[in-house]
Amino acid sequence: MVGCSDNAQTGRRQLAFVPDDQLAKLADQAWAELTTSTAVSNDSALHDRLARIAGPITLAADRGDLRWEFVVFDSAELNAFVLPNGKVAVFRGMMEFARDDDELAAVVGHEVAHILARHPAERVSQQLATQAGVSLAQLVLGGENGENAELVAGVLGIGATYGVLLPYSRTHELEADRLGVDLMRKAGMEPLGAVRFWERMIARQDRQGAPPEALSTHPADERRLAELKAAVGA
């Protein structure tokens, strides 16, 4: 109960007793290991494009306390993820799938929004709260020198292939969609780009098949698109 707090970004109370700065320190080591073990794209055009979109989005986020960093990983996966230290990875496949800057801004805005909504802290706190081992909590909250980076990586889903974006809960995904649209609007991007992006993504998933919402960490496609259109005003 002590860990419950109101989040002005989401408008709801959340259980997030793990401090953001503690998670950020642990994520620093996880990021360092990830960028040395995973191929980073050497295509300067992709990095320039990502930086061009990420700049206005992070300014709109108004989190100057974070050292935002955006990297393109050289993988054909349609994937992207963010760590609680402001490090964002967008896979080459996602960069190529986004047809224009507004569609790519939907991806970037979504990831940055997870940080504004404190979803990483909430996710880790929820997992610790539901596990019986006191030692696990001590590992996460008391680790030094990045020795718990592997644990944090596992909790946050880093390195796993989930098919689309790093899955949080369905509530987190819908919140990130909505807050991401707000960031796009503040950054001068066209929010309809988010609708176009997800319409194409959903069409692709329909061809490949998707699990029912009850079995997925992501919202059902119809629900997600409907809420996204409402946020955009389409």
CYANA upper distance limits for C-alpha pairs under 8 A (distance plus 0.5 A):
  1 MET  CA     15 LEU  CA      8.12
  2 VAL  CA     17 PHE  CA      8.05
  3 GLY  CA     14 GLN  CA      8.48
  3 GLY  CA     15 LEU  CA      5.89
  3 GLY  CA     16 ALA  CA      5.97
  3 GLY  CA     17 PHE  CA      4.71
  4 CYS  CA     13 ARG  CA      6.80
  4 CYS  CA     14 GLN  CA      5.78
  4 CYS  CA     15 LEU  CA      4.86
  4 CYS  CA     16 ALA  CA      6.70
  4 CYS  CA     17 PHE  CA      7.61
  5 SER  CA     13 ARG  CA      5.75
  5 SER  CA     14 GLN  CA      6.09
  5 SER  CA     15 LEU  CA      7.16
  5 SER  CA     16 ALA  CA      7.79
  6 ASP  CA     11 GLY  CA      7.53
  6 ASP  CA     12 ARG  CA      6.29
  6 ASP  CA     13 ARG  CA      4.81
  6 ASP  CA     14 GLN  CA      6.94
  7 ASN  CA     11 GLY  CA      6.17
  7 ASN  CA     12 ARG  CA      6.30
  7 ASN  CA     13 ARG  CA      6.57
  7 ASN  CA     14 GLN  CA      7.58
  7 ASN  CA    117 ALA  CA      7.46
  8 ALA  CA     12 ARG  CA      7.97
  9 GLN  CA    116 LEU  CA      7.25
  9 GLN  CA    117 ALA  CA      6.35
  9 GLN  CA    179 LEU  CA      8.19
 10 THR  CA    117 ALA  CA      6.66
 10 THR  CA    175 GLU  CA      7.31
 14 GLN  CA    122 GLU  CA      7.24
 15 LEU  CA    122 GLU  CA      6.20
 15 LEU  CA    125 SER  CA      7.05
 15 LEU  CA    126 GLN  CA      7.31
 16 ALA  CA    118 ARG  CA      8.22
 16 ALA  CA    121 ALA  CA      5.79
 16 ALA  CA    122 GLU  CA      4.86
 16 ALA  CA    123 ARG  CA      8.25
 16 ALA  CA    124 VAL  CA      8.34
 16 ALA  CA    125 SER  CA      5.86
 16 ALA  CA    126 GLN  CA      8.03
 17 PHE  CA    121 ALA  CA      7.75
 17 PHE  CA    122 GLU  CA      8.07
 17 PHE  CA    125 SER  CA      6.45
 18 VAL  CA     22 GLN  CA      7.67
 18 VAL  CA     23 LEU  CA      7.72
 18 VAL  CA    121 ALA  CA      6.16
 18 VAL  CA    122 GLU  CA      8.18
 18 VAL  CA    124 VAL  CA      7.75
 18 VAL  CA    125 SER  CA      6.38
 18 VAL  CA    141 LEU  CA      7.71
 19 PRO  CA     23 LEU  CA      6.99
 19 PRO  CA    121 ALA  CA      7.45
 20 ASP  CA     24 ALA  CA      6.58
 20 ASP  CA     84 PRO  CA      7.52
 20 ASP  CA    118 ARG  CA      8.38
 20 ASP  CA    121 ALA  CA      6.81
 21 ASP  CA     25 LYS  CA      6.76
 21 ASP  CA     85 ASN  CA      8.42
 22 GLN  CA     26 LEU  CA      6.95
 22 GLN  CA    141 LEU  CA      7.69
 23 LEU  CA     27 ALA  CA      6.48
 23 LEU  CA     84 PRO  CA      6.68
 23 LEU  CA     85 ASN  CA      7.79
 23 LEU  CA    121 ALA  CA      7.72
 23 LEU  CA    152 VAL  CA      8.46
 24 ALA  CA     28 ASP  CA      6.68
 24 ALA  CA     83 LEU  CA      8.17
 24 ALA  CA     84 PRO  CA      5.69
 24 ALA  CA     85 ASN  CA      4.69
 24 ALA  CA     86 GLY  CA      8.46
 25 LYS  CA     29 GLN  CA      7.73
 25 LYS  CA     85 ASN  CA      7.73
 25 LYS  CA    146 GLY  CA      7.70
 26 LEU  CA     30 ALA  CA      7.20
 26 LEU  CA    146 GLY  CA      5.80
 26 LEU  CA    147 GLU  CA      8.42
 26 LEU  CA    148 ASN  CA      7.03
 26 LEU  CA    149 ALA  CA      5.88
 26 LEU  CA    152 VAL  CA      7.45
 27 ALA  CA     31 TRP  CA      6.45
 27 ALA  CA     83 LEU  CA      6.87
 27 ALA  CA     84 PRO  CA      7.03
 27 ALA  CA     85 ASN  CA      6.57
 27 ALA  CA    146 GLY  CA      8.41
 27 ALA  CA    149 ALA  CA      6.78
 27 ALA  CA    152 VAL  CA      7.48
 27 ALA  CA    153 ALA  CA      8.13
 28 ASP  CA     32 ALA  CA      6.72
 28 ASP  CA     85 ASN  CA      7.15
 28 ASP  CA    146 GLY  CA      8.04
 29 GLN  CA     33 GLU  CA      6.70
 29 GLN  CA    146 GLY  CA      5.73
 29 GLN  CA    149 ALA  CA      6.26
 30 ALA  CA     34 LEU  CA      6.56
 30 ALA  CA    146 GLY  CA      8.10
 30 ALA  CA    149 ALA  CA      5.30
 30 ALA  CA    150 GLU  CA      7.15
 30 ALA  CA    152 VAL  CA      8.06
 30 ALA  CA    153 ALA  CA      6.85
 31 TRP  CA     35 THR  CA      6.57
 31 TRP  CA     83 LEU  CA      8.44
 31 TRP  CA     87 LYS  CA      7.91
 32 ALA  CA     36 THR  CA      6.91
 33 GLU  CA     37 SER  CA      6.65
 34 LEU  CA     38 THR  CA      6.24
 35 THR  CA     39 ALA  CA      7.68
 35 THR  CA     40 VAL  CA      7.53
 38 THR  CA     73 PHE  CA      7.69
 39 ALA  CA     73 PHE  CA      6.45
 39 ALA  CA     74 ASP  CA      6.02
 39 ALA  CA     75 SER  CA      8.26
 40 VAL  CA     71 VAL  CA      7.79
 40 VAL  CA     72 VAL  CA      6.52
 40 VAL  CA     73 PHE  CA      4.82
 40 VAL  CA     74 ASP  CA      5.61
 41 SER  CA     46 LEU  CA      8.50
 41 SER  CA     72 VAL  CA      6.19
 41 SER  CA     73 PHE  CA      5.77
 41 SER  CA     74 ASP  CA      4.86
 41 SER  CA     92 ARG  CA      7.85
 42 ASN  CA     74 ASP  CA      8.39
 43 ASP  CA     47 HIS  CA      7.26
 44 SER  CA     48 ASP  CA      6.51
 45 ALA  CA     49 ARG  CA      6.59
 46 LEU  CA     50 LEU  CA      6.72
 46 LEU  CA     72 VAL  CA      7.61
 46 LEU  CA     92 ARG  CA      8.35
 46 LEU  CA     95 MET  CA      7.77
 47 HIS  CA     51 ALA  CA      6.59
 47 HIS  CA     71 VAL  CA      7.38
 47 HIS  CA     72 VAL  CA      6.78
 48 ASP  CA     52 ARG  CA      6.57
 49 ARG  CA     53 ILE  CA      6.99
 50 LEU  CA     54 ALA  CA      6.45
 50 LEU  CA     70 PHE  CA      7.69
 50 LEU  CA     71 VAL  CA      8.46
 50 LEU  CA     72 VAL  CA      8.35
 50 LEU  CA    104 LEU  CA      8.42
 51 ALA  CA     55 GLY  CA      6.43
 51 ALA  CA     70 PHE  CA      7.47
 52 ARG  CA     56 PRO  CA      8.10
 53 ILE  CA     57 ILE  CA      7.20
 53 ILE  CA    101 ASP  CA      7.30
 53 ILE  CA    104 LEU  CA      7.90
 53 ILE  CA    105 ALA  CA      6.50
 53 ILE  CA    108 VAL  CA      8.15
 54 ALA  CA     58 THR  CA      6.52
 54 ALA  CA     70 PHE  CA      8.00
 54 ALA  CA    105 ALA  CA      7.92
 54 ALA  CA    108 VAL  CA      7.02
 55 GLY  CA     59 LEU  CA      6.79
 56 PRO  CA     60 ALA  CA      6.64
 56 PRO  CA    187 ALA  CA      5.56
 56 PRO  CA    188 GLY  CA      8.36
 57 ILE  CA     61 ALA  CA      6.77
 57 ILE  CA    105 ALA  CA      8.14
 57 ILE  CA    108 VAL  CA      7.97
 57 ILE  CA    109 GLY  CA      6.88
 57 ILE  CA    112 VAL  CA      8.40
 57 ILE  CA    183 LEU  CA      6.50
 57 ILE  CA    184 MET  CA      7.02
 57 ILE  CA    186 LYS  CA      8.32
 57 ILE  CA    187 ALA  CA      5.99
 58 THR  CA     62 ASP  CA      7.04
 58 THR  CA     63 ARG  CA      7.73
 58 THR  CA     68 TRP  CA      8.13
 58 THR  CA    112 VAL  CA      7.87
 59 LEU  CA     63 ARG  CA      8.07
 59 LEU  CA    187 ALA  CA      8.05
 60 ALA  CA    183 LEU  CA      6.37
 60 ALA  CA    186 LYS  CA      6.30
 60 ALA  CA    187 ALA  CA      6.22
 61 ALA  CA    112 VAL  CA      8.04
 61 ALA  CA    113 ALA  CA      8.45
 61 ALA  CA    116 LEU  CA      7.89
 61 ALA  CA    183 LEU  CA      7.09
 66 LEU  CA     85 ASN  CA      7.02
 66 LEU  CA     86 GLY  CA      6.34
 67 ARG  CA     85 ASN  CA      7.73
 67 ARG  CA     86 GLY  CA      6.61
 67 ARG  CA     87 LYS  CA      8.24
 68 TRP  CA     85 ASN  CA      8.06
 68 TRP  CA     86 GLY  CA      5.13
 68 TRP  CA     87 LYS  CA      6.16
 68 TRP  CA     88 VAL  CA      8.03
 69 GLU  CA     86 GLY  CA      6.91
 69 GLU  CA     87 LYS  CA      5.29
 69 GLU  CA     88 VAL  CA      6.55
 70 PHE  CA     87 LYS  CA      6.59
 70 PHE  CA     88 VAL  CA      5.29
 70 PHE  CA     89 ALA  CA      6.35
 70 PHE  CA     90 VAL  CA      7.98
 71 VAL  CA     87 LYS  CA      8.47
 71 VAL  CA     88 VAL  CA      6.90
 71 VAL  CA     89 ALA  CA      5.51
 71 VAL  CA     90 VAL  CA      6.83
 72 VAL  CA     89 ALA  CA      6.38
 72 VAL  CA     90 VAL  CA      5.52
 72 VAL  CA     91 PHE  CA      5.90
 72 VAL  CA     92 ARG  CA      6.52
 73 PHE  CA     89 ALA  CA      7.16
 73 PHE  CA     90 VAL  CA      6.79
 73 PHE  CA     91 PHE  CA      5.21
 73 PHE  CA     92 ARG  CA      6.39
 74 ASP  CA     91 PHE  CA      6.73
 74 ASP  CA     92 ARG  CA      5.84
 75 SER  CA     91 PHE  CA      6.09
 75 SER  CA     92 ARG  CA      5.87
 75 SER  CA     93 GLY  CA      6.69
 76 ALA  CA     91 PHE  CA      7.26
 76 ALA  CA     92 ARG  CA      6.14
 76 ALA  CA     93 GLY  CA      4.51
 76 ALA  CA     94 MET  CA      7.99
 77 GLU  CA     91 PHE  CA      6.70
 77 GLU  CA     92 ARG  CA      7.64
 77 GLU  CA     93 GLY  CA      5.48
 77 GLU  CA     94 MET  CA      7.25
 77 GLU  CA    163 GLY  CA      7.66
 78 LEU  CA     91 PHE  CA      7.02
 78 LEU  CA     92 ARG  CA      8.24
 78 LEU  CA     93 GLY  CA      5.50
 78 LEU  CA     94 MET  CA      4.97
 78 LEU  CA     97 PHE  CA      8.03
 78 LEU  CA    163 GLY  CA      6.78
 78 LEU  CA    164 VAL  CA      5.98
 78 LEU  CA    165 LEU  CA      7.99
 79 ASN  CA     90 VAL  CA      6.92
 79 ASN  CA     91 PHE  CA      6.11
 79 ASN  CA     93 GLY  CA      7.82
 79 ASN  CA     94 MET  CA      6.38
 79 ASN  CA    161 THR  CA      8.49
 79 ASN  CA    162 TYR  CA      8.29
 79 ASN  CA    163 GLY  CA      6.97
 79 ASN  CA    164 VAL  CA      5.45
 79 ASN  CA    165 LEU  CA      5.43
 79 ASN  CA    166 LEU  CA      7.63
 80 ALA  CA     88 VAL  CA      7.94
 80 ALA  CA     89 ALA  CA      5.97
 80 ALA  CA     90 VAL  CA      4.88
 80 ALA  CA     91 PHE  CA      6.43
 80 ALA  CA     94 MET  CA      7.81
 80 ALA  CA    107 VAL  CA      8.15
 80 ALA  CA    111 GLU  CA      8.15
 80 ALA  CA    164 VAL  CA      7.95
 80 ALA  CA    165 LEU  CA      5.71
 80 ALA  CA    166 LEU  CA      6.85
 81 PHE  CA     88 VAL  CA      6.37
 81 PHE  CA     89 ALA  CA      5.96
 81 PHE  CA     90 VAL  CA      7.26
 81 PHE  CA    111 GLU  CA      6.83
 81 PHE  CA    158 ILE  CA      8.18
 81 PHE  CA    165 LEU  CA      6.84
 81 PHE  CA    166 LEU  CA      5.69
 82 VAL  CA     86 GLY  CA      7.14
 82 VAL  CA     87 LYS  CA      6.24
 82 VAL  CA     88 VAL  CA      4.88
 82 VAL  CA     89 ALA  CA      6.87
 82 VAL  CA    111 GLU  CA      6.18
 82 VAL  CA    112 VAL  CA      7.65
 82 VAL  CA    114 HIS  CA      8.13
 82 VAL  CA    115 ILE  CA      8.33
 82 VAL  CA    166 LEU  CA      8.39
 83 LEU  CA     87 LYS  CA      5.84
 83 LEU  CA     88 VAL  CA      6.98
 83 LEU  CA    115 ILE  CA      8.49
 83 LEU  CA    120 PRO  CA      8.01
 83 LEU  CA    156 LEU  CA      8.44
 84 PRO  CA    115 ILE  CA      6.82
 84 PRO  CA    120 PRO  CA      6.61
 84 PRO  CA    121 ALA  CA      8.28
 86 GLY  CA    112 VAL  CA      8.25
 86 GLY  CA    115 ILE  CA      7.96
 88 VAL  CA    111 GLU  CA      7.83
 90 VAL  CA     94 MET  CA      7.03
 90 VAL  CA     95 MET  CA      7.41
 91 PHE  CA     95 MET  CA      6.96
 92 ARG  CA     96 GLU  CA      6.70
 93 GLY  CA     97 PHE  CA      6.58
 94 MET  CA     98 ALA  CA      6.76
 95 MET  CA    104 LEU  CA      7.46
 98 ALA  CA    103 GLU  CA      5.79
 98 ALA  CA    104 LEU  CA      5.76
 98 ALA  CA    197 PHE  CA      7.38
 99 ARG  CA    103 GLU  CA      6.96
 99 ARG  CA    104 LEU  CA      8.08
100 ASP  CA    104 LEU  CA      6.95
101 ASP  CA    105 ALA  CA      6.45
102 ASP  CA    106 ALA  CA      6.90
102 ASP  CA    189 MET  CA      6.42
102 ASP  CA    190 GLU  CA      6.32
102 ASP  CA    191 PRO  CA      7.68
102 ASP  CA    192 LEU  CA      8.31
102 ASP  CA    193 GLY  CA      5.24
102 ASP  CA    194 ALA  CA      7.56
103 GLU  CA    107 VAL  CA      7.41
103 GLU  CA    193 GLY  CA      5.15
103 GLU  CA    194 ALA  CA      6.11
103 GLU  CA    196 ARG  CA      7.52
103 GLU  CA    197 PHE  CA      5.83
104 LEU  CA    108 VAL  CA      6.86
105 ALA  CA    109 GLY  CA      6.20
105 ALA  CA    184 MET  CA      7.06
105 ALA  CA    189 MET  CA      7.76
105 ALA  CA    193 GLY  CA      8.29
105 ALA  CA    194 ALA  CA      8.20
106 ALA  CA    110 HIS  CA      6.51
106 ALA  CA    180 GLY  CA      7.02
106 ALA  CA    181 VAL  CA      7.45
106 ALA  CA    184 MET  CA      7.55
106 ALA  CA    191 PRO  CA      8.09
106 ALA  CA    193 GLY  CA      7.18
106 ALA  CA    194 ALA  CA      5.33
106 ALA  CA    197 PHE  CA      7.91
107 VAL  CA    111 GLU  CA      6.94
107 VAL  CA    194 ALA  CA      8.39
108 VAL  CA    112 VAL  CA      6.71
108 VAL  CA    180 GLY  CA      8.27
109 GLY  CA    113 ALA  CA      6.41
109 GLY  CA    176 ALA  CA      8.38
109 GLY  CA    177 ASP  CA      8.42
109 GLY  CA    179 LEU  CA      8.07
109 GLY  CA    180 GLY  CA      4.65
109 GLY  CA    181 VAL  CA      7.36
109 GLY  CA    183 LEU  CA      6.51
109 GLY  CA    184 MET  CA      6.86
110 HIS  CA    114 HIS  CA      7.16
110 HIS  CA    176 ALA  CA      5.51
110 HIS  CA    177 ASP  CA      5.97
110 HIS  CA    179 LEU  CA      7.64
110 HIS  CA    180 GLY  CA      4.98
110 HIS  CA    181 VAL  CA      8.22
111 GLU  CA    115 ILE  CA      7.79
111 GLU  CA    176 ALA  CA      7.59
111 GLU  CA    180 GLY  CA      8.12
112 VAL  CA    116 LEU  CA      7.20
112 VAL  CA    180 GLY  CA      7.75
113 ALA  CA    117 ALA  CA      6.61
113 ALA  CA    175 GLU  CA      8.40
113 ALA  CA    176 ALA  CA      5.53
113 ALA  CA    177 ASP  CA      8.25
113 ALA  CA    179 LEU  CA      6.10
113 ALA  CA    180 GLY  CA      5.92
113 ALA  CA    183 LEU  CA      8.33
114 HIS  CA    118 ARG  CA      6.70
114 HIS  CA    119 HIS  CA      5.83
114 HIS  CA    120 PRO  CA      7.71
114 HIS  CA    172 HIS  CA      7.89
114 HIS  CA    175 GLU  CA      8.50
114 HIS  CA    176 ALA  CA      6.04
115 ILE  CA    119 HIS  CA      6.70
115 ILE  CA    120 PRO  CA      7.46
117 ALA  CA    175 GLU  CA      8.27
117 ALA  CA    176 ALA  CA      8.07
118 ARG  CA    122 GLU  CA      6.74
119 HIS  CA    123 ARG  CA      6.37
119 HIS  CA    168 TYR  CA      8.09
119 HIS  CA    172 HIS  CA      7.13
120 PRO  CA    124 VAL  CA      6.70
120 PRO  CA    156 LEU  CA      7.58
121 ALA  CA    125 SER  CA      6.47
122 GLU  CA    126 GLN  CA      6.48
123 ARG  CA    127 GLN  CA      6.81
123 ARG  CA    155 VAL  CA      8.43
123 ARG  CA    156 LEU  CA      8.16
123 ARG  CA    168 TYR  CA      7.75
124 VAL  CA    128 LEU  CA      6.67
124 VAL  CA    155 VAL  CA      7.03
124 VAL  CA    156 LEU  CA      8.02
125 SER  CA    129 ALA  CA      6.50
126 GLN  CA    130 THR  CA      6.75
127 GLN  CA    131 GLN  CA      6.83
127 GLN  CA    155 VAL  CA      8.38
128 LEU  CA    132 ALA  CA      8.41
128 LEU  CA    136 LEU  CA      7.80
128 LEU  CA    137 ALA  CA      6.68
133 GLY  CA    137 ALA  CA      7.67
134 VAL  CA    138 GLN  CA      6.92
135 SER  CA    139 LEU  CA      6.64
136 LEU  CA    140 VAL  CA      6.85
137 ALA  CA    141 LEU  CA      6.47
137 ALA  CA    142 GLY  CA      8.47
138 GLN  CA    142 GLY  CA      5.76
138 GLN  CA    143 GLY  CA      7.92
139 LEU  CA    143 GLY  CA      5.82
139 LEU  CA    148 ASN  CA      7.30
140 VAL  CA    148 ASN  CA      7.06
140 VAL  CA    151 LEU  CA      8.19
140 VAL  CA    152 VAL  CA      8.11
143 GLY  CA    147 GLU  CA      6.78
143 GLY  CA    148 ASN  CA      6.53
144 GLU  CA    148 ASN  CA      8.09
148 ASN  CA    152 VAL  CA      6.86
149 ALA  CA    153 ALA  CA      6.48
150 GLU  CA    154 GLY  CA      6.70
151 LEU  CA    155 VAL  CA      6.73
152 VAL  CA    156 LEU  CA      6.58
153 ALA  CA    157 GLY  CA      6.49
153 ALA  CA    158 ILE  CA      5.52
153 ALA  CA    159 GLY  CA      8.15
154 GLY  CA    158 ILE  CA      6.72
157 GLY  CA    166 LEU  CA      7.38
157 GLY  CA    167 PRO  CA      8.12
158 ILE  CA    166 LEU  CA      8.29
162 TYR  CA    166 LEU  CA      7.36
162 TYR  CA    167 PRO  CA      7.87
167 PRO  CA    173 GLU  CA      7.80
167 PRO  CA    217 THR  CA      6.27
167 PRO  CA    218 HIS  CA      6.97
168 TYR  CA    172 HIS  CA      6.26
168 TYR  CA    173 GLU  CA      6.80
168 TYR  CA    217 THR  CA      6.87
168 TYR  CA    218 HIS  CA      8.07
169 SER  CA    173 GLU  CA      6.80
169 SER  CA    217 THR  CA      5.76
169 SER  CA    218 HIS  CA      7.19
170 ARG  CA    174 LEU  CA      6.83
170 ARG  CA    217 THR  CA      5.96
170 ARG  CA    218 HIS  CA      5.34
170 ARG  CA    219 PRO  CA      5.56
171 THR  CA    175 GLU  CA      6.68
171 THR  CA    219 PRO  CA      8.38
172 HIS  CA    176 ALA  CA      6.53
173 GLU  CA    177 ASP  CA      6.70
173 GLU  CA    218 HIS  CA      7.05
173 GLU  CA    219 PRO  CA      7.77
174 LEU  CA    178 ARG  CA      6.82
174 LEU  CA    219 PRO  CA      7.81
174 LEU  CA    224 ARG  CA      7.22
174 LEU  CA    227 GLU  CA      8.09
174 LEU  CA    228 LEU  CA      8.49
175 GLU  CA    179 LEU  CA      6.53
176 ALA  CA    180 GLY  CA      6.10
177 ASP  CA    181 VAL  CA      6.80
177 ASP  CA    228 LEU  CA      7.09
178 ARG  CA    182 ASP  CA      7.06
178 ARG  CA    227 GLU  CA      8.41
178 ARG  CA    228 LEU  CA      7.02
178 ARG  CA    231 ALA  CA      6.38
179 LEU  CA    183 LEU  CA      6.80
180 GLY  CA    184 MET  CA      6.70
181 VAL  CA    185 ARG  CA      6.71
181 VAL  CA    191 PRO  CA      6.18
181 VAL  CA    194 ALA  CA      7.70
181 VAL  CA    231 ALA  CA      7.52
181 VAL  CA    232 VAL  CA      7.27
182 ASP  CA    186 LYS  CA      6.76
183 LEU  CA    187 ALA  CA      6.51
184 MET  CA    188 GLY  CA      6.78
184 MET  CA    189 MET  CA      5.42
184 MET  CA    190 GLU  CA      7.24
184 MET  CA    191 PRO  CA      6.48
185 ARG  CA    189 MET  CA      6.00
185 ARG  CA    190 GLU  CA      7.05
185 ARG  CA    191 PRO  CA      6.62
191 PRO  CA    195 VAL  CA      7.88
191 PRO  CA    232 VAL  CA      6.40
192 LEU  CA    196 ARG  CA      6.85
192 LEU  CA    232 VAL  CA      6.97
192 LEU  CA    234 ALA  CA      8.03
193 GLY  CA    197 PHE  CA      6.52
194 ALA  CA    198 TRP  CA      6.74
194 ALA  CA    228 LEU  CA      8.24
195 VAL  CA    199 GLU  CA      6.52
195 VAL  CA    225 LEU  CA      7.55
195 VAL  CA    228 LEU  CA      7.17
195 VAL  CA    229 LYS  CA      7.00
195 VAL  CA    232 VAL  CA      8.42
196 ARG  CA    200 ARG  CA      6.80
197 PHE  CA    201 MET  CA      6.65
198 TRP  CA    202 ILE  CA      6.29
198 TRP  CA    225 LEU  CA      7.46
199 GLU  CA    203 ALA  CA      6.64
199 GLU  CA    225 LEU  CA      7.85
200 ARG  CA    204 ARG  CA      6.75
201 MET  CA    205 GLN  CA      6.77
202 ILE  CA    206 ASP  CA      6.53
202 ILE  CA    221 ASP  CA      6.88
203 ALA  CA    207 ARG  CA      7.06
204 ARG  CA    208 GLN  CA      7.11
205 GLN  CA    209 GLY  CA      6.21
205 GLN  CA    210 ALA  CA      6.75
206 ASP  CA    210 ALA  CA      7.17
211 PRO  CA    215 LEU  CA      6.69
211 PRO  CA    216 SER  CA      6.78
212 PRO  CA    216 SER  CA      6.98
212 PRO  CA    220 ALA  CA      7.43
213 GLU  CA    217 THR  CA      7.99
213 GLU  CA    218 HIS  CA      7.31
213 GLU  CA    219 PRO  CA      6.22
213 GLU  CA    220 ALA  CA      5.39
219 PRO  CA    223 ARG  CA      7.05
219 PRO  CA    224 ARG  CA      6.33
220 ALA  CA    224 ARG  CA      6.60
221 ASP  CA    225 LEU  CA      6.60
222 GLU  CA    226 ALA  CA      6.57
223 ARG  CA    227 GLU  CA      6.65
224 ARG  CA    228 LEU  CA      6.54
225 LEU  CA    229 LYS  CA      6.56
226 ALA  CA    230 ALA  CA      6.79
227 GLU  CA    231 ALA  CA      6.74
228 LEU  CA    232 VAL  CA      6.72
229 LYS  CA    233 GLY  CA      6.32
229 LYS  CA    234 ALA  CA      5.53
230 ALA  CA    234 ALA  CA      6.79
